[in-house]
Amino acid sequence: MDAGIPVEVMMNSALVNNLAKVAKDAALQHGVLMRTKETPNSSELVTYTSFTLFPTPVPRAAFHQALAVQTHFNTLVDKLSQDPDFLQEALASTIAVDKFTAGLFKIHQQILKEGRSQSIVLGLNRSDYMLDQREDGTSALKQIEINTIAASFGGLASRTPELHRQILKVAGRLEDSQRILDNNPAAGMAGAMAKAWELYGSERAVVMFLVEDTQRNIFDQRCIEYELWKRNIPTTRKSFDDVRKTGSLDQDKKLFVDGQEVAVVYFRNGYMPEHYSTEEFWDTRLLMERSLAVKCPDISTHLAGTKKVQQVLAKPGVLEKFFPDQPQVVEQIRATFAGLYTLDLGPEGDKTVAMALAAPDRFVLKPQREGGGNNIYGSDICKVLQGMTDSTERMAYILMDKIQSVPSQNFLLRRDFPLKITNCLSEVGAFGAYVRHGEDMVMNECVGHLLRTKSSEHADGGVAAGVAVLDNPLLI
């Protein structure tokens, strides 16, 4: 591994086998946990969350670039959420063909019509990047996406530094162990929630984690909950169905769920079409959006994170509208953009289709979805596009340049998988947290990072999807 763990360490099978045993125990000891697939709703049986045996080398300059630009992305997302004309224009073609995005947009329009009940805005997002290898051998940080809803693994990422420090010490790499960065996005995210809760102004009100019925990744969320309890801020966990059955608004639009006043709704649910299985669940989302509770994210911020908005932002002159007197900010944001192309009907979209069909391995086809495992690659791009070349269906997607990263070698520790050296690709994420009260931005920070690594044979998929694993950067 270049400038990382020496080859002699990686190739020492006796050492690697011993380290793997130590590592798995250390993961359990440090709380790097998930519930098992067999018993996803039981805390009686847990396993370690998949992770790399060794930390992955990451160029120092690119890593710090990702962290430095995060506050600008926070500002950008917030500005987008406050610009209904931009969202209307950017998403017009998408909502015409994508029922899920259209459902979200319908709620957005209803809230605009009625007027927002709450002037406190809480944003917790994660911007994800990979290193794109240029033809001249240099590399550039390129954004994959920005997640404005249910940006996960801030909790477990706070637990992994000690895990890799321990592994490296046992491996005799004391100096390398001291290079593992401190990282606590759970505390930073909870700090932003705490600020929103304080501004809401009721000590009796709770922070409500809106969660899925089946939740293997509960310990990631618990890390943030415990940070709130440290601040004596009460939390509760409720599902969409809980809110549907027991949620109501009083005359002041305060949200009550199961008799408790809710100050903050933190969405770890509601980002996939299957989360809205009946019209009642759409009504439940609308109920929460209408309320005085601070929403994380509110509906307009949710829409600001769609792939179509990402593609529109990459057009010439668009960023300048949001940062008219800040050319350096525009330059820093735009430097992270990969090529993004529209599939709207018309000459520009036709050009995109032709480009994708001619060289599908150069691109990624992206629907308006979150959660991993949704993107389309290679020959599958041709199959999808050929079936809707002249159809409005294609407007539900965007096309993006495929980021060409150089693989590194590592061992992926995954339950029931053999221990073997693997060619890996890594993705770095920067966690952003901001709170706005009216026109005043009272908090805007990058609160930590996430490194995820997967086998290079897998095109798509995250940790929760069972493909990628948790990792730590070893800056070089």
Order of alpha helices (4+ residues) and beta strands (2+ residues): alpha-alpha-beta-beta-beta-beta-alpha-alpha-alpha-alpha-beta-beta-alpha-alpha-alpha-alpha-beta-alpha-beta-alpha-beta-beta-beta-alpha-beta-alpha-alpha-alpha-alpha-beta-alpha-beta-beta-alpha-beta-beta-beta-beta-beta-beta
